[in-house]
Amino acid sequence: MSKDRIFLIHWNKAEVEAYAKTLRDWGWDVDFEYEDGARGGNAIKLNPPAAVVIYHTVFLPMAALPPSILPRLNRPAPSRSSSWAAKAKRS
């Protein structure tokens, strides 16, 4: 006996197929879309599933980042004491 149906949206075909297989092994009925968000949305509207899972992983090579963001990635996160809330409490 299977559980309810899940609609899975992910951008990578091989990964979405692997995730769908795992969910099916766990007893779910799974439909998925990896190419066209509009097509996925229409499929969801036509036959609403029990759940929609949008699995967003993004691989963004450092070379693709704009140069202005690179210095911000390399500096340490600000401490709590330098936050605006901490400054407001001291005033």
Phi and psi restraints in degrees (value plus and minus 20) as a CYANA .aco file:
   2 SER   PHI    -115.6   -75.6
   2 SER   PSI     138.0   178.0
   3 LYS   PHI     -97.7   -57.7
   3 LYS   PSI    -189.7  -149.7
   4 ASP   PHI     -87.4   -47.4
   4 ASP   PSI     155.3   195.3
   5 ARG   PHI    -112.9   -72.9
   5 ARG   PSI     119.7   159.7
   6 ILE   PHI    -137.6   -97.6
   6 ILE   PSI     122.3   162.3
   7 PHE   PHI    -130.5   -90.5
   7 PHE   PSI     102.1   142.1
   8 LEU   PHI    -130.3   -90.3
   8 LEU   PSI     110.2   150.2
   9 ILE   PHI    -138.9   -98.9
   9 ILE   PSI     104.6   144.6
  10 HIS   PHI    -173.2  -133.2
  10 HIS   PSI     131.9   171.9
  11 TRP   PHI    -102.3   -62.3
  11 TRP   PSI     -37.1     2.9
  12 ASN   PHI    -130.0   -90.0
  12 ASN   PSI     102.4   142.4
  13 LYS   PHI     -80.1   -40.1
  13 LYS   PSI     -69.9   -29.9
  14 ALA   PHI     -81.7   -41.7
  14 ALA   PSI     -61.6   -21.6
  15 GLU   PHI     -88.6   -48.6
  15 GLU   PSI     -63.5   -23.5
  16 VAL   PHI     -85.4   -45.4
  16 VAL   PSI     -55.4   -15.4
  17 GLU   PHI     -85.7   -45.7
  17 GLU   PSI     -59.0   -19.0
  18 ALA   PHI     -86.9   -46.9
  18 ALA   PSI     -63.5   -23.5
  19 TYR   PHI     -83.2   -43.2
  19 TYR   PSI     -61.9   -21.9
  20 ALA   PHI     -82.5   -42.5
  20 ALA   PSI     -60.9   -20.9
  21 LYS   PHI     -81.5   -41.5
  21 LYS   PSI     -63.9   -23.9
  22 THR   PHI     -81.0   -41.0
  22 THR   PSI     -65.9   -25.9
  23 LEU   PHI     -83.0   -43.0
  23 LEU   PSI     -58.7   -18.7
  24 ARG   PHI     -85.6   -45.6
  24 ARG   PSI     -58.6   -18.6
  25 ASP   PHI     -81.3   -41.3
  25 ASP   PSI     -49.2    -9.2
  26 TRP   PHI    -104.4   -64.4
  26 TRP   PSI     -20.3    19.7
  27 GLY   PHI      82.8   122.8
  27 GLY   PSI     -15.4    24.6
  28 TRP   PHI    -108.2   -68.2
  28 TRP   PSI     129.7   169.7
  29 ASP   PHI    -107.5   -67.5
  29 ASP   PSI     110.0   150.0
  30 VAL   PHI    -148.7  -108.7
  30 VAL   PSI     109.9   149.9
  31 ASP   PHI    -134.1   -94.1
  31 ASP   PSI     132.5   172.5
  32 PHE   PHI    -168.5  -128.5
  32 PHE   PSI     143.4   183.4
  33 GLU   PHI    -160.5  -120.5
  33 GLU   PSI     116.6   156.6
  34 TYR   PHI    -149.8  -109.8
  34 TYR   PSI     -30.7     9.3
  35 GLU   PHI    -126.1   -86.1
  35 GLU   PSI     -61.2   -21.2
  36 ASP   PHI    -155.1  -115.1
  36 ASP   PSI      89.2   129.2
  37 GLY   PHI     -80.4   -40.4
  37 GLY   PSI     -57.8   -17.8
  38 ALA   PHI     -84.2   -44.2
  38 ALA   PSI     -61.0   -21.0
  39 ARG   PHI     -83.7   -43.7
  39 ARG   PSI     -60.7   -20.7
  40 GLY   PHI     -83.3   -43.3
  40 GLY   PSI     -63.1   -23.1
  41 GLY   PHI     -82.2   -42.2
  41 GLY   PSI     -60.6   -20.6
  42 ASN   PHI     -85.2   -45.2
  42 ASN   PSI     -60.3   -20.3
  43 ALA   PHI     -83.4   -43.4
  43 ALA   PSI     -57.8   -17.8
  44 ILE   PHI     -86.6   -46.6
  44 ILE   PSI     -61.8   -21.8
  45 LYS   PHI     -85.7   -45.7
  45 LYS   PSI     -60.7   -20.7
  46 LEU   PHI     -90.0   -50.0
  46 LEU   PSI     -54.0   -14.0
  47 ASN   PHI    -163.2  -123.2
  47 ASN   PSI      60.0   100.0
  48 PRO   PHI     -78.9   -38.9
  48 PRO   PSI     108.0   148.0
  49 PRO   PHI    -104.9   -64.9
  49 PRO   PSI     154.5   194.5
  50 ALA   PHI     -89.7   -49.7
  50 ALA   PSI     -51.3   -11.3
  51 ALA   PHI    -171.2  -131.2
  51 ALA   PSI     128.5   168.5
  52 VAL   PHI    -135.3   -95.3
  52 VAL   PSI     107.2   147.2
  53 VAL   PHI    -135.2   -95.2
  53 VAL   PSI     100.0   140.0
  54 ILE   PHI    -127.7   -87.7
  54 ILE   PSI      88.5   128.5
  55 TYR   PHI    -122.6   -82.6
  55 TYR   PSI      87.1   127.1
  56 HIS   PHI    -127.1   -87.1
  56 HIS   PSI      85.5   125.5
  57 THR   PHI    -137.0   -97.0
  57 THR   PSI     121.1   161.1
  58 VAL   PHI    -148.8  -108.8
  58 VAL   PSI     107.4   147.4
  59 PHE   PHI    -123.3   -83.3
  59 PHE   PSI      96.2   136.2
  60 LEU   PHI    -145.6  -105.6
  60 LEU   PSI      83.8   123.8
  61 PRO   PHI     -81.8   -41.8
  61 PRO   PSI     127.5   167.5
  62 MET   PHI     -75.6   -35.6
  62 MET   PSI     -53.8   -13.8
  63 ALA   PHI     -85.3   -45.3
  63 ALA   PSI     -41.5    -1.5
  64 ALA   PHI    -106.5   -66.5
  64 ALA   PSI     -31.6     8.4
  65 LEU   PHI     -95.8   -55.8
  65 LEU   PSI     126.0   166.0
  66 PRO   PHI     -85.9   -45.9
  66 PRO   PSI     123.5   163.5
  67 PRO   PHI     -76.3   -36.3
  67 PRO   PSI     -48.7    -8.7
  68 SER   PHI     -87.8   -47.8
  68 SER   PSI     -41.5    -1.5
  69 ILE   PHI    -109.6   -69.6
  69 ILE   PSI     -42.2    -2.2
  70 LEU   PHI     -78.0   -38.0
  70 LEU   PSI     -65.4   -25.4
  71 PRO   PHI     -80.6   -40.6
  71 PRO   PSI     -53.6   -13.6
  72 ARG   PHI     -89.5   -49.5
  72 ARG   PSI     -49.9    -9.9
  73 LEU   PHI     -92.8   -52.8
  73 LEU   PSI     -46.4    -6.4
  74 ASN   PHI    -111.0   -71.0
  74 ASN   PSI     -33.4     6.6
  75 ARG   PHI    -111.9   -71.9
  75 ARG   PSI     133.4   173.4
  76 PRO   PHI     -87.2   -47.2
  76 PRO   PSI     135.1   175.1
  77 ALA   PHI     -85.5   -45.5
  77 ALA   PSI     126.6   166.6
  78 PRO   PHI     -85.4   -45.4
  78 PRO   PSI     127.8   167.8
  79 SER   PHI     -95.7   -55.7
  79 SER   PSI     142.0   182.0
  80 ARG   PHI     -81.7   -41.7
  80 ARG   PSI     -54.2   -14.2
  81 SER   PHI     -87.0   -47.0
  81 SER   PSI     -39.7     0.3
  82 SER   PHI    -115.0   -75.0
  82 SER   PSI     -15.9    24.1
  83 SER   PHI     -94.2   -54.2
  83 SER   PSI     142.4   182.4
  84 TRP   PHI     -84.3   -44.3
  84 TRP   PSI     -52.4   -12.4
  85 ALA   PHI     -87.0   -47.0
  85 ALA   PSI     -61.6   -21.6
  86 ALA   PHI     -85.6   -45.6
  86 ALA   PSI     -59.9   -19.9
  87 LYS   PHI     -85.2   -45.2
  87 LYS   PSI     -58.1   -18.1
  88 ALA   PHI     -86.1   -46.1
  88 ALA   PSI     -56.3   -16.3
  89 LYS   PHI     -87.6   -47.6
  89 LYS   PSI     -53.1   -13.1
  90 ARG   PHI     -94.8   -54.8
  90 ARG   PSI     -41.2    -1.2
